[in-house]
Amino acid sequence: MLGVHFGRTRNTTSTSNRSLRFELAAFLHSRPANKKARIIIRPTVMGPVFISLPAGLSFVILLLSLAQRPAAEVHGNENHEFVWPLMGLLAFAGFYVSVAALRAYFRSVDELRTQLSTFTVADSLCWCCSTGHLTEAGERLICDRKVIYSCIISWFGSLESFEKKVRTEVQENLLGQLSRQVFTYKQLAAASLPLLWSTFYDITTEGALHNIWVEGLESNWHWAGDLRRLVRGIAWGLGILPLMFCLAVNLAWLLRGRRKAGCRDILTNCFILLILVALFLGCLSFETWCWGTHFDFVTDGNHWYNLLPGSCVFAIIMLSLTAGTFLCIGPIDAFGFAQRRGRGNVPVTPTFIDLINPGSSTMQAFLRALQLLRVLQIPAWYRITGFESGVREWLRHRSREFRAFWNVMCLCVLGCLFLHCLTCVWFAAGHRTSRGWVYAHGIDDASWTTQYQHSLEWAMARLPPSRMTENMQLETSVEKLVSLMGTGLMMLFGSIFTSMVTNDISDIRRVRRQQKEAEYQVSDYLMMYPVSSELQVQLREYLQRNKSKIQQPSKQEMRNVLPQFLYRELCREALGPVFAEHRFLDTLLKKHAGLQYELCANGLEEVRVVPEETLFSPGPHCENMLFVVGGKVAYRRLAEGCGSGTRENLPGGGRMK
């Protein structure tokens, strides 16, 4: 039944029909409490995406095969300068539609998230209510809404519990598949089949051209050539292309938002494609590097076996990388997994490379430099140890001035860490060749302290944008690249630092202006109605003592800024403990959850009091119940048989209900 609803829903979010949510929630409720419901969701809106991927790949392969033969006649077989840019251009044009379709799909998932997060039963439409509960013949109809409400209350206890289930468990099941589990490796590998078919075609064509199936004829065919083509096809079709599609999915998820201007939306698609094309060309370069002498397991093996050894190493590395990606993190959320887990696995990478290729010192140095990424593990440790929640709760009770100081200190620590990493990178770049700045300054044989001090001074001196011209005159291209990277990151960090400090200062000024406004209002009122000097002193002391309490947020303000369901949930959790000390109300509210929502949201009203304020006195009839939220209430006996309640021992005031 759910599949029918999904298949026939025209809305991009697949939930315009409200009954779908009721049925899905009822299905989840029917499962045992300790058993997770297994739901498979296949939205029809993904059809254009699944079709566009193999179609775009077929487009690239077809045009490349048509253009490569004339290019080989003009430029020869080793025509990388022509073929590689052509391949990148064709990939850019062929997959533009796929990228646009991916971003449109993830935007529809965002719309679904918005609908589910604001779901209320009252928003649901009912046909019988729209017709006034009358048929065309004027007969009375049973209200479906009442029947559904009765079932919901019977299943979930209250309408609020059902709404909470839709906004939590239903939303988790829907969005978990629509945004995180839509693409599988099989689907992405199936989209790469045109490349495998092209590989098989090349192998059979090559064999036919050299008459390898005809006995008695001489042929220059070598088995290693066709085997190399097969290995390359497997590496690209089952390894690199699914990995690139996975990257495209993640980039489309991160940049899914629609831009205000149409040209910006096009530029966003082009930006994603540029990253994919750069990765594609990088894989081509890495494959060419593998065809060198680095992986010659026998003497001059790549030459005698038609580059087969290098292709095998390339295929093993790419397939291992793809298998690790899809087995460990799945086809999506690669960025989140890299942030959570990948950083801890970086240190073992150099050891793995040492076992495969012990002679490549350059690759070892590069991979050991990746160990700097271990510093990204600090936020994870910060959360795991529990310091994050404790510090957040501690800062919540501090002044805005202290929080601004805390932000500045955190930025300073991050700046020092960035400067340390940049210093290490500068030393590695200068120590790479004999023409580097390390040898030019004669610190290659100096002590570690001297090397670090000179590297730190060098890194800081190269940061200002005014040194850009001088930086471009450095000896090596690596040093020029590091200087550009350092200057760009410094400008980015400076803009973030300035923005955060400016926001904190403006927030402090806003609060102080609000506090001063209360003093100005009292002063203006005293100018209109002169009072005694003793009362003026008392008013001034109160404002000075309670200026941090002035204009605290109230329930009404929360009602204005929050949707209804969030406001009711906030009131229940924040004000629900008020009834814990009242035995009768506590027992009643535990049995009737809907009553608790109603009392907390609409029945309780905040009353702020100050020390020595009289709360009630004998005589008037009691119209409200008072619940003490903070502080103490002292009762003072005025006469025999009567008394009054007075707020005492609470500097800065308190709150009553």
Secondary structure, DSSP 8 states (H G I E B T S, - for coil): -HHHHHHH--STTS--STHHHHHHHHHHHHS-TTS--------GGGHHHHHHHHHHHHHHHHHHHHHHHHHHHHH-S--HHHHHHHHHHHHHHHTHHHHHHHHHHHHHHHHHHHHHHT--GGG---HHHHTTTB-TT--B---HHHHHHHHHHHHHSSHHHHHHHIIIIIHHHHHHHHHHSS--HHHHHHHTHHHHHHHHHHHHHHHHHTTTTSTT------HHHHHHHHHHHHHIIIIIHHHHHHHHHHHHHHT-S--SSHHHHHHHHHHHHHHHHHHHHHHHHHHHHHTSGGG-SSTTHHHHTTTHHHHHHHHHHHHHHHHHHHHHT-SS-HHHHIIIIIHHHGGGHHHHHHHH-TT-HHHHHHHHHGGGGGGGGHHHHHHHTTHHHHHHHHHHTS-HHHHHHHHHHHHHHHHHHHHHHHHHHHHHHHTSSTTSHHHHTT-TTS-HHHHHHHHHHHHHHT-SGGGHHHHTT-SSHHHHHHHHHHHHHHHHHHHHHHHHHHHHHHHHHHHHHHHHHHHHHHHHHHHHS---HHHHHHHHHHHHHSTTTTT---HHHHHHHS-HHHHHHHHHHHHGGGGGG-HHHHHHHHH-HHHHHHIIIII---EEE-TT-EEE-SSS---S---B-SSEEEEEEEETTEEEEEEES-TT-EEE-
